[in-house]
Amino acid sequence: MGCLWRKTLSFCLVFVPIYLHGASSQEAAPAGPRKPFFERLRRLEEQFRRFQEVTLTHLQSVASNYNVSYNVDLRFRSLAEESQAVAQAVNRSQAEVQEELARLRAWVRKAWRRGRKVDTRLRALDLTLGERSQQQARERKEHKAQRDALQDSLARLEGLVHSQGARLAALEGRLPVAHRGTATPGPALVPAPTQPEQLGPSSLKLPRDRQELRAASEHRGPQQDSSAPLQGTWEPPAPGSRRALSGAATALRGPPQQGPGDTCSVGPTLVFPNASTENVVFLRPSFSAALRALSFCSWVRTTSRHLGTLLSYATEDNDNKLVLHGRDSMPPGSIHFVIGDPAFRELPLQPLLDGQWHHVCVIWTSTQGRYWLHVDRRLVATGSRFRQGYEIPPGGSLVLGQEQDSIAGGFDSSEGFVGSMAGLGIWDRALVPGEVANLATGKEFPTGAILTLANAASAGELVQRTSCPCPELCP
């Protein structure tokens, strides 16, 4: 652009002197031939004027282009400065990144070394844990084997205790007979003595009878899971043992019947006059902890042709968690012992339909699922593998006299109990035969009862609560 401007200025400086020289030459010429000259001069003036206009226009465009170029140059300079600043910032960032990468490499090397150390420690720890887990597994197996052995021993011990209790009760029932020298077979309808008696000479045959009874019991074989009444069996004895055979047969018939007249101070009595669904008794609070064993004992008298429901325990997930009930559609005298419906056992309670007072004890333990039914101190049914290892959960609704189809409701009159209950007790353990006998004879109420009739919180409109000195005096 600067070169073009210089060329234009040089052209103007050359053309102007030439023009002035021509004008002065024309003034010195004669007047005649001046007219064409002035015409030329006028044309030249017009051309010069146009040239001036074109030149001015050109110069203006050149000036504007120069300004634009100057602005572009300034812009280029600013962009160069900015690019230089950006390059410097990039260089600084690269240097910082290099420093960070160096620190990161150093940290990675340290972390790798630490990781190797930690990996070594973890391997050692894993090896130690593996050895400990193997040792714990062996210990668990040993503990399980010991627990199973203890459970088996406990089950055998419980069965032995109950069988020995039944034999002891049978022998106690024979004491009055031995004292009087009577050899009449069959149960003696007299109460068992509460104090030891002075035995006569005829009582010397008791040790021999006990040995014969033990031998007869061993010949009976293992007990099976059956709810049928227990029957005494024996094998023909050797010659000369007629007296021992007579004693064993008498013992196997069972102890004498225990009537309510022999026992007093059994506590309050509940009387259910009819099977109305309004006649119901709630025991509150119910079970506060899970039960792995249970004993239910009570004096019972019924005036109906079927037993009805003695006990019903319902929870949110099962309305038949624990039930002792019968109904008019079942065989007379039979009752279902339910734990965690639908599992149940049918128990024979035909003796209770004679309208008299009887003492009933139903005992269950989750150890091998053993259960026992005692009626008037006699073991009438037993079995095993019934809800083995099961727990009866807490927090449900516990009812006497009606069977629940929902919590605290859903009663059916066909399953209602009609009669009286007295001396009721519930334990969270399995009572032994001696405790059952003491309870049935009024000698001692076993300790640790979790529920009794003192927990009867509410009752139906017609259920009567009385306190009788003896059960036979109750209505």
Contacts in CASP RR format, 6 or more apart in sequence:
PFRMAT RR
TARGET T0000
AUTHOR 0000-0000-0000
METHOD contacts of the structure
MODEL  1
MGCLWRKTLSFCLVFVPIYLHGASSQEAAPAGPRKPFFERLRRLEEQFRR
FQEVTLTHLQSVASNYNVSYNVDLRFRSLAEESQAVAQAVNRSQAEVQEE
LARLRAWVRKAWRRGRKVDTRLRALDLTLGERSQQQARERKEHKAQRDAL
QDSLARLEGLVHSQGARLAALEGRLPVAHRGTATPGPALVPAPTQPEQLG
PSSLKLPRDRQELRAASEHRGPQQDSSAPLQGTWEPPAPGSRRALSGAAT
ALRGPPQQGPGDTCSVGPTLVFPNASTENVVFLRPSFSAALRALSFCSWV
RTTSRHLGTLLSYATEDNDNKLVLHGRDSMPPGSIHFVIGDPAFRELPLQ
PLLDGQWHHVCVIWTSTQGRYWLHVDRRLVATGSRFRQGYEIPPGGSLVL
GQEQDSIAGGFDSSEGFVGSMAGLGIWDRALVPGEVANLATGKEFPTGAI
LTLANAASAGELVQRTSCPCPELCP
1 62 0 8 1.000
1 65 0 8 1.000
1 66 0 8 1.000
1 69 0 8 1.000
2 66 0 8 1.000
4 62 0 8 1.000
5 59 0 8 1.000
5 62 0 8 1.000
8 55 0 8 1.000
8 58 0 8 1.000
8 59 0 8 1.000
8 62 0 8 1.000
12 55 0 8 1.000
15 48 0 8 1.000
19 44 0 8 1.000
19 48 0 8 1.000
23 41 0 8 1.000
26 34 0 8 1.000
26 37 0 8 1.000
26 38 0 8 1.000
26 41 0 8 1.000
29 37 0 8 1.000
151 367 0 8 1.000
151 368 0 8 1.000
152 368 0 8 1.000
154 367 0 8 1.000
155 367 0 8 1.000
155 368 0 8 1.000
155 370 0 8 1.000
155 384 0 8 1.000
158 365 0 8 1.000
158 367 0 8 1.000
158 370 0 8 1.000
158 430 0 8 1.000
159 223 0 8 1.000
159 370 0 8 1.000
161 432 0 8 1.000
161 433 0 8 1.000
162 372 0 8 1.000
162 379 0 8 1.000
162 382 0 8 1.000
162 432 0 8 1.000
162 433 0 8 1.000
163 217 0 8 1.000
163 379 0 8 1.000
164 433 0 8 1.000
165 432 0 8 1.000
165 433 0 8 1.000
165 434 0 8 1.000
165 437 0 8 1.000
166 254 0 8 1.000
166 378 0 8 1.000
166 379 0 8 1.000
166 433 0 8 1.000
167 210 0 8 1.000
167 213 0 8 1.000
167 214 0 8 1.000
167 217 0 8 1.000
167 251 0 8 1.000
168 433 0 8 1.000
168 434 0 8 1.000
169 192 0 8 1.000
169 254 0 8 1.000
169 255 0 8 1.000
169 377 0 8 1.000
169 378 0 8 1.000
169 433 0 8 1.000
169 434 0 8 1.000
169 437 0 8 1.000
170 213 0 8 1.000
170 250 0 8 1.000
170 251 0 8 1.000
170 252 0 8 1.000
170 253 0 8 1.000
170 254 0 8 1.000
170 255 0 8 1.000
171 206 0 8 1.000
171 209 0 8 1.000
171 210 0 8 1.000
171 213 0 8 1.000
171 251 0 8 1.000
172 192 0 8 1.000
172 193 0 8 1.000
172 255 0 8 1.000
172 437 0 8 1.000
173 187 0 8 1.000
173 188 0 8 1.000
173 192 0 8 1.000
173 254 0 8 1.000
173 255 0 8 1.000
173 256 0 8 1.000
174 188 0 8 1.000
174 206 0 8 1.000
174 209 0 8 1.000
174 247 0 8 1.000
174 250 0 8 1.000
174 251 0 8 1.000
175 192 0 8 1.000
175 193 0 8 1.000
175 197 0 8 1.000
175 199 0 8 1.000
175 203 0 8 1.000
176 188 0 8 1.000
176 190 0 8 1.000
176 193 0 8 1.000
176 197 0 8 1.000
177 183 0 8 1.000
177 184 0 8 1.000
177 188 0 8 1.000
177 250 0 8 1.000
178 199 0 8 1.000
178 200 0 8 1.000
178 202 0 8 1.000
178 203 0 8 1.000
178 205 0 8 1.000
178 206 0 8 1.000
179 197 0 8 1.000
179 198 0 8 1.000
179 199 0 8 1.000
179 200 0 8 1.000
179 202 0 8 1.000
179 203 0 8 1.000
181 200 0 8 1.000
181 202 0 8 1.000
183 246 0 8 1.000
185 246 0 8 1.000
185 249 0 8 1.000
185 250 0 8 1.000
185 253 0 8 1.000
186 250 0 8 1.000
186 253 0 8 1.000
187 253 0 8 1.000
187 254 0 8 1.000
187 255 0 8 1.000
187 256 0 8 1.000
187 257 0 8 1.000
188 256 0 8 1.000
189 256 0 8 1.000
189 257 0 8 1.000
190 256 0 8 1.000
191 256 0 8 1.000
191 258 0 8 1.000
191 259 0 8 1.000
191 262 0 8 1.000
191 441 0 8 1.000
192 255 0 8 1.000
192 256 0 8 1.000
192 258 0 8 1.000
192 437 0 8 1.000
192 441 0 8 1.000
194 441 0 8 1.000
194 443 0 8 1.000
205 243 0 8 1.000
205 244 0 8 1.000
205 247 0 8 1.000
208 243 0 8 1.000
208 244 0 8 1.000
209 244 0 8 1.000
209 247 0 8 1.000
209 248 0 8 1.000
209 251 0 8 1.000
211 244 0 8 1.000
212 237 0 8 1.000
212 241 0 8 1.000
212 244 0 8 1.000
212 245 0 8 1.000
212 247 0 8 1.000
212 248 0 8 1.000
213 247 0 8 1.000
213 248 0 8 1.000
213 251 0 8 1.000
213 252 0 8 1.000
216 232 0 8 1.000
216 233 0 8 1.000
216 234 0 8 1.000
216 235 0 8 1.000
216 248 0 8 1.000
216 252 0 8 1.000
219 233 0 8 1.000
219 234 0 8 1.000
219 235 0 8 1.000
220 232 0 8 1.000
220 233 0 8 1.000
223 382 0 8 1.000
223 383 0 8 1.000
223 384 0 8 1.000
224 383 0 8 1.000
225 383 0 8 1.000
225 384 0 8 1.000
225 385 0 8 1.000
225 386 0 8 1.000
226 381 0 8 1.000
226 382 0 8 1.000
226 383 0 8 1.000
227 345 0 8 1.000
227 346 0 8 1.000
227 347 0 8 1.000
227 348 0 8 1.000
227 373 0 8 1.000
227 381 0 8 1.000
227 383 0 8 1.000
228 348 0 8 1.000
228 381 0 8 1.000
229 348 0 8 1.000
229 380 0 8 1.000
229 381 0 8 1.000
230 379 0 8 1.000
230 380 0 8 1.000
230 381 0 8 1.000
230 382 0 8 1.000
232 252 0 8 1.000
232 253 0 8 1.000
233 252 0 8 1.000
234 245 0 8 1.000
234 248 0 8 1.000
234 249 0 8 1.000
234 252 0 8 1.000
237 244 0 8 1.000
237 245 0 8 1.000
254 378 0 8 1.000
255 376 0 8 1.000
255 377 0 8 1.000
255 378 0 8 1.000
257 376 0 8 1.000
258 359 0 8 1.000
258 376 0 8 1.000
258 377 0 8 1.000
258 440 0 8 1.000
258 441 0 8 1.000
259 356 0 8 1.000
259 357 0 8 1.000
259 358 0 8 1.000
259 359 0 8 1.000
259 376 0 8 1.000
260 299 0 8 1.000
260 301 0 8 1.000
260 356 0 8 1.000
260 357 0 8 1.000
260 470 0 8 1.000
260 471 0 8 1.000
260 472 0 8 1.000
261 357 0 8 1.000
261 470 0 8 1.000
261 471 0 8 1.000
261 472 0 8 1.000
262 441 0 8 1.000
263 299 0 8 1.000
263 359 0 8 1.000
263 440 0 8 1.000
263 441 0 8 1.000
263 442 0 8 1.000
263 470 0 8 1.000
263 471 0 8 1.000
264 442 0 8 1.000
264 469 0 8 1.000
264 470 0 8 1.000
264 471 0 8 1.000
265 442 0 8 1.000
265 469 0 8 1.000
265 470 0 8 1.000
266 299 0 8 1.000
266 422 0 8 1.000
266 423 0 8 1.000
266 442 0 8 1.000
266 468 0 8 1.000
266 470 0 8 1.000
266 471 0 8 1.000
267 422 0 8 1.000
267 423 0 8 1.000
267 453 0 8 1.000
267 467 0 8 1.000
267 468 0 8 1.000
268 422 0 8 1.000
268 423 0 8 1.000
268 453 0 8 1.000
268 454 0 8 1.000
268 456 0 8 1.000
268 465 0 8 1.000
268 466 0 8 1.000
268 467 0 8 1.000
269 420 0 8 1.000
269 421 0 8 1.000
269 422 0 8 1.000
269 423 0 8 1.000
269 465 0 8 1.000
269 466 0 8 1.000
269 467 0 8 1.000
269 468 0 8 1.000
269 471 0 8 1.000
269 474 0 8 1.000
270 281 0 8 1.000
270 400 0 8 1.000
270 420 0 8 1.000
270 421 0 8 1.000
270 422 0 8 1.000
270 424 0 8 1.000
270 453 0 8 1.000
270 456 0 8 1.000
270 459 0 8 1.000
270 463 0 8 1.000
270 464 0 8 1.000
270 465 0 8 1.000
271 419 0 8 1.000
271 420 0 8 1.000
271 463 0 8 1.000
271 464 0 8 1.000
271 465 0 8 1.000
271 466 0 8 1.000
271 474 0 8 1.000
271 475 0 8 1.000
272 279 0 8 1.000
272 401 0 8 1.000
272 416 0 8 1.000
272 417 0 8 1.000
272 418 0 8 1.000
272 419 0 8 1.000
272 420 0 8 1.000
272 421 0 8 1.000
272 462 0 8 1.000
272 463 0 8 1.000
273 279 0 8 1.000
273 418 0 8 1.000
273 419 0 8 1.000
273 462 0 8 1.000
273 463 0 8 1.000
273 464 0 8 1.000
274 418 0 8 1.000
274 462 0 8 1.000
275 304 0 8 1.000
275 308 0 8 1.000
275 413 0 8 1.000
275 414 0 8 1.000
275 416 0 8 1.000
275 417 0 8 1.000
275 418 0 8 1.000
276 413 0 8 1.000
276 462 0 8 1.000
277 402 0 8 1.000
277 410 0 8 1.000
277 411 0 8 1.000
277 412 0 8 1.000
277 413 0 8 1.000
277 416 0 8 1.000
278 460 0 8 1.000
278 461 0 8 1.000
278 462 0 8 1.000
279 401 0 8 1.000
279 402 0 8 1.000
279 416 0 8 1.000
279 459 0 8 1.000
279 460 0 8 1.000
279 461 0 8 1.000
279 462 0 8 1.000
279 463 0 8 1.000
280 399 0 8 1.000
280 400 0 8 1.000
280 401 0 8 1.000
280 402 0 8 1.000
280 411 0 8 1.000
280 459 0 8 1.000
280 460 0 8 1.000
280 463 0 8 1.000
281 399 0 8 1.000
281 400 0 8 1.000
281 401 0 8 1.000
281 456 0 8 1.000
281 458 0 8 1.000
281 459 0 8 1.000
281 460 0 8 1.000
281 463 0 8 1.000
282 397 0 8 1.000
282 398 0 8 1.000
282 399 0 8 1.000
282 400 0 8 1.000
282 408 0 8 1.000
282 456 0 8 1.000
282 457 0 8 1.000
282 458 0 8 1.000
282 459 0 8 1.000
283 398 0 8 1.000
283 399 0 8 1.000
283 400 0 8 1.000
283 451 0 8 1.000
283 455 0 8 1.000
283 456 0 8 1.000
283 457 0 8 1.000
284 398 0 8 1.000
284 455 0 8 1.000
284 457 0 8 1.000
284 458 0 8 1.000
285 455 0 8 1.000
286 313 0 8 1.000
286 394 0 8 1.000
286 395 0 8 1.000
286 396 0 8 1.000
286 397 0 8 1.000
286 398 0 8 1.000
286 451 0 8 1.000
287 313 0 8 1.000
287 392 0 8 1.000
287 393 0 8 1.000
287 394 0 8 1.000
287 395 0 8 1.000
287 396 0 8 1.000
287 398 0 8 1.000
287 428 0 8 1.000
287 450 0 8 1.000
288 394 0 8 1.000
288 395 0 8 1.000
288 450 0 8 1.000
289 394 0 8 1.000
289 428 0 8 1.000
290 391 0 8 1.000
290 392 0 8 1.000
290 393 0 8 1.000
290 394 0 8 1.000
291 391 0 8 1.000
291 392 0 8 1.000
291 394 0 8 1.000
291 428 0 8 1.000
292 365 0 8 1.000
292 366 0 8 1.000
292 367 0 8 1.000
292 389 0 8 1.000
292 390 0 8 1.000
292 391 0 8 1.000
292 392 0 8 1.000
293 364 0 8 1.000
293 365 0 8 1.000
293 366 0 8 1.000
293 367 0 8 1.000
293 428 0 8 1.000
293 429 0 8 1.000
293 430 0 8 1.000
294 322 0 8 1.000
294 362 0 8 1.000
294 363 0 8 1.000
294 364 0 8 1.000
294 365 0 8 1.000
294 392 0 8 1.000
294 426 0 8 1.000
294 427 0 8 1.000
294 428 0 8 1.000
294 430 0 8 1.000
295 361 0 8 1.000
295 362 0 8 1.000
295 363 0 8 1.000
295 364 0 8 1.000
295 425 0 8 1.000
295 426 0 8 1.000
295 427 0 8 1.000
295 429 0 8 1.000
295 430 0 8 1.000
295 431 0 8 1.000
295 446 0 8 1.000
296 310 0 8 1.000
296 311 0 8 1.000
296 324 0 8 1.000
296 361 0 8 1.000
296 362 0 8 1.000
296 363 0 8 1.000
296 424 0 8 1.000
296 425 0 8 1.000
296 426 0 8 1.000
297 359 0 8 1.000
297 360 0 8 1.000
297 361 0 8 1.000
297 362 0 8 1.000
297 423 0 8 1.000
297 424 0 8 1.000
297 425 0 8 1.000
297 431 0 8 1.000
297 436 0 8 1.000
297 439 0 8 1.000
298 310 0 8 1.000
298 359 0 8 1.000
298 360 0 8 1.000
298 421 0 8 1.000
298 422 0 8 1.000
298 423 0 8 1.000
298 424 0 8 1.000
298 425 0 8 1.000
299 357 0 8 1.000
299 358 0 8 1.000
299 359 0 8 1.000
299 360 0 8 1.000
299 420 0 8 1.000
299 421 0 8 1.000
299 422 0 8 1.000
299 423 0 8 1.000
299 424 0 8 1.000
299 471 0 8 1.000
300 310 0 8 1.000
300 352 0 8 1.000
300 357 0 8 1.000
300 358 0 8 1.000
300 359 0 8 1.000
300 360 0 8 1.000
300 419 0 8 1.000
300 420 0 8 1.000
300 421 0 8 1.000
301 352 0 8 1.000
301 355 0 8 1.000
301 356 0 8 1.000
301 357 0 8 1.000
301 358 0 8 1.000
301 419 0 8 1.000
301 420 0 8 1.000
301 471 0 8 1.000
302 308 0 8 1.000
302 352 0 8 1.000
302 353 0 8 1.000
302 355 0 8 1.000
302 417 0 8 1.000
302 418 0 8 1.000
302 419 0 8 1.000
303 355 0 8 1.000
303 418 0 8 1.000
303 419 0 8 1.000
304 417 0 8 1.000
304 418 0 8 1.000
304 419 0 8 1.000
305 328 0 8 1.000
305 332 0 8 1.000
305 353 0 8 1.000
306 326 0 8 1.000
306 327 0 8 1.000
306 328 0 8 1.000
306 330 0 8 1.000
306 332 0 8 1.000
306 333 0 8 1.000
306 353 0 8 1.000
307 325 0 8 1.000
307 326 0 8 1.000
307 333 0 8 1.000
307 334 0 8 1.000
307 335 0 8 1.000
307 349 0 8 1.000
307 352 0 8 1.000
307 353 0 8 1.000
307 417 0 8 1.000
308 325 0 8 1.000
308 326 0 8 1.000
308 327 0 8 1.000
308 335 0 8 1.000
308 401 0 8 1.000
308 403 0 8 1.000
308 415 0 8 1.000
308 416 0 8 1.000
308 417 0 8 1.000
308 418 0 8 1.000
309 323 0 8 1.000
309 324 0 8 1.000
309 325 0 8 1.000
309 326 0 8 1.000
309 401 0 8 1.000
309 402 0 8 1.000
309 403 0 8 1.000
309 415 0 8 1.000
309 416 0 8 1.000
309 417 0 8 1.000
310 324 0 8 1.000
310 325 0 8 1.000
310 335 0 8 1.000
310 360 0 8 1.000
310 400 0 8 1.000
310 401 0 8 1.000
310 417 0 8 1.000
310 421 0 8 1.000
311 322 0 8 1.000
311 323 0 8 1.000
311 324 0 8 1.000
311 325 0 8 1.000
311 398 0 8 1.000
311 399 0 8 1.000
311 400 0 8 1.000
311 401 0 8 1.000
312 320 0 8 1.000
312 322 0 8 1.000
312 323 0 8 1.000
312 324 0 8 1.000
312 325 0 8 1.000
312 398 0 8 1.000
312 399 0 8 1.000
312 400 0 8 1.000
312 401 0 8 1.000
312 402 0 8 1.000
312 403 0 8 1.000
312 404 0 8 1.000
313 321 0 8 1.000
313 322 0 8 1.000
313 323 0 8 1.000
313 392 0 8 1.000
313 396 0 8 1.000
313 397 0 8 1.000
313 398 0 8 1.000
313 399 0 8 1.000
314 320 0 8 1.000
314 321 0 8 1.000
314 396 0 8 1.000
314 397 0 8 1.000
314 399 0 8 1.000
314 404 0 8 1.000
314 406 0 8 1.000
314 407 0 8 1.000
314 408 0 8 1.000
315 321 0 8 1.000
315 393 0 8 1.000
315 395 0 8 1.000
315 396 0 8 1.000
315 397 0 8 1.000
315 407 0 8 1.000
316 396 0 8 1.000
316 407 0 8 1.000
318 340 0 8 1.000
318 341 0 8 1.000
319 341 0 8 1.000
319 404 0 8 1.000
319 405 0 8 1.000
319 406 0 8 1.000
319 407 0 8 1.000
320 338 0 8 1.000
320 340 0 8 1.000
320 341 0 8 1.000
320 342 0 8 1.000
320 404 0 8 1.000
321 339 0 8 1.000
321 340 0 8 1.000
321 341 0 8 1.000
321 392 0 8 1.000
321 393 0 8 1.000
321 396 0 8 1.000
322 338 0 8 1.000
322 339 0 8 1.000
322 340 0 8 1.000
322 392 0 8 1.000
323 336 0 8 1.000
323 337 0 8 1.000
323 338 0 8 1.000
323 341 0 8 1.000
323 344 0 8 1.000
323 403 0 8 1.000
324 335 0 8 1.000
324 336 0 8 1.000
324 337 0 8 1.000
324 338 0 8 1.000
324 362 0 8 1.000
325 335 0 8 1.000
325 336 0 8 1.000
325 338 0 8 1.000
325 403 0 8 1.000
325 415 0 8 1.000
326 334 0 8 1.000
326 335 0 8 1.000
326 336 0 8 1.000
326 415 0 8 1.000
327 412 0 8 1.000
327 414 0 8 1.000
327 415 0 8 1.000
327 416 0 8 1.000
328 414 0 8 1.000
329 414 0 8 1.000
330 336 0 8 1.000
332 350 0 8 1.000
332 353 0 8 1.000
333 348 0 8 1.000
333 349 0 8 1.000
333 350 0 8 1.000
333 352 0 8 1.000
333 353 0 8 1.000
334 346 0 8 1.000
334 347 0 8 1.000
334 348 0 8 1.000
334 349 0 8 1.000
334 350 0 8 1.000
335 346 0 8 1.000
335 347 0 8 1.000
335 349 0 8 1.000
336 344 0 8 1.000
336 345 0 8 1.000
336 346 0 8 1.000
336 347 0 8 1.000
337 344 0 8 1.000
337 345 0 8 1.000
337 346 0 8 1.000
337 347 0 8 1.000
337 362 0 8 1.000
337 364 0 8 1.000
337 371 0 8 1.000
337 373 0 8 1.000
338 344 0 8 1.000
339 364 0 8 1.000
339 386 0 8 1.000
339 387 0 8 1.000
339 390 0 8 1.000
339 392 0 8 1.000
340 387 0 8 1.000
340 390 0 8 1.000
340 392 0 8 1.000
343 386 0 8 1.000
343 387 0 8 1.000
345 371 0 8 1.000
345 383 0 8 1.000
345 386 0 8 1.000
347 362 0 8 1.000
347 373 0 8 1.000
347 381 0 8 1.000
348 373 0 8 1.000
348 380 0 8 1.000
348 381 0 8 1.000
349 360 0 8 1.000
349 373 0 8 1.000
349 375 0 8 1.000
351 358 0 8 1.000
351 375 0 8 1.000
351 376 0 8 1.000
352 358 0 8 1.000
352 360 0 8 1.000
352 375 0 8 1.000
357 420 0 8 1.000
357 422 0 8 1.000
357 471 0 8 1.000
357 472 0 8 1.000
358 375 0 8 1.000
358 376 0 8 1.000
359 374 0 8 1.000
359 375 0 8 1.000
359 376 0 8 1.000
359 377 0 8 1.000
359 439 0 8 1.000
359 440 0 8 1.000
360 373 0 8 1.000
360 374 0 8 1.000
360 375 0 8 1.000
361 372 0 8 1.000
361 373 0 8 1.000
361 374 0 8 1.000
361 375 0 8 1.000
361 431 0 8 1.000
361 436 0 8 1.000
361 439 0 8 1.000
361 440 0 8 1.000
362 371 0 8 1.000
362 372 0 8 1.000
362 373 0 8 1.000
362 374 0 8 1.000
363 371 0 8 1.000
363 372 0 8 1.000
363 373 0 8 1.000
363 374 0 8 1.000
363 430 0 8 1.000
363 431 0 8 1.000
363 436 0 8 1.000
364 370 0 8 1.000
364 371 0 8 1.000
364 372 0 8 1.000
364 386 0 8 1.000
364 387 0 8 1.000
364 430 0 8 1.000
365 371 0 8 1.000
365 430 0 8 1.000
366 387 0 8 1.000
366 388 0 8 1.000
366 389 0 8 1.000
366 390 0 8 1.000
366 391 0 8 1.000
367 388 0 8 1.000
367 389 0 8 1.000
368 384 0 8 1.000
368 385 0 8 1.000
368 388 0 8 1.000
369 383 0 8 1.000
369 384 0 8 1.000
369 385 0 8 1.000
369 386 0 8 1.000
369 387 0 8 1.000
369 388 0 8 1.000
369 389 0 8 1.000
369 390 0 8 1.000
370 382 0 8 1.000
370 383 0 8 1.000
370 384 0 8 1.000
370 386 0 8 1.000
370 430 0 8 1.000
371 382 0 8 1.000
371 383 0 8 1.000
371 384 0 8 1.000
371 386 0 8 1.000
372 379 0 8 1.000
372 381 0 8 1.000
372 382 0 8 1.000
372 383 0 8 1.000
372 430 0 8 1.000
373 379 0 8 1.000
373 380 0 8 1.000
373 381 0 8 1.000
373 382 0 8 1.000
374 380 0 8 1.000
374 433 0 8 1.000
374 436 0 8 1.000
374 440 0 8 1.000
376 440 0 8 1.000
377 436 0 8 1.000
377 437 0 8 1.000
377 440 0 8 1.000
377 441 0 8 1.000
379 433 0 8 1.000
396 407 0 8 1.000
397 404 0 8 1.000
397 407 0 8 1.000
397 408 0 8 1.000
398 451 0 8 1.000
399 408 0 8 1.000
400 417 0 8 1.000
400 421 0 8 1.000
400 424 0 8 1.000
400 456 0 8 1.000
401 416 0 8 1.000
401 417 0 8 1.000
402 409 0 8 1.000
402 411 0 8 1.000
402 412 0 8 1.000
402 415 0 8 1.000
402 416 0 8 1.000
402 417 0 8 1.000
403 411 0 8 1.000
403 412 0 8 1.000
403 415 0 8 1.000
403 416 0 8 1.000
404 410 0 8 1.000
404 411 0 8 1.000
405 411 0 8 1.000
405 412 0 8 1.000
420 471 0 8 1.000
420 474 0 8 1.000
420 475 0 8 1.000
421 453 0 8 1.000
422 453 0 8 1.000
422 468 0 8 1.000
422 471 0 8 1.000
422 474 0 8 1.000
423 452 0 8 1.000
423 453 0 8 1.000
424 452 0 8 1.000
424 453 0 8 1.000
425 449 0 8 1.000
425 451 0 8 1.000
425 452 0 8 1.000
425 453 0 8 1.000
426 449 0 8 1.000
426 450 0 8 1.000
426 451 0 8 1.000
426 452 0 8 1.000
427 446 0 8 1.000
427 448 0 8 1.000
427 449 0 8 1.000
427 450 0 8 1.000
428 448 0 8 1.000
428 450 0 8 1.000
429 448 0 8 1.000
431 439 0 8 1.000
431 446 0 8 1.000
435 444 0 8 1.000
435 446 0 8 1.000
437 443 0 8 1.000
438 444 0 8 1.000
438 446 0 8 1.000
439 445 0 8 1.000
439 446 0 8 1.000
456 465 0 8 1.000
459 465 0 8 1.000
464 475 0 8 1.000
466 474 0 8 1.000
466 475 0 8 1.000
468 474 0 8 1.000
END
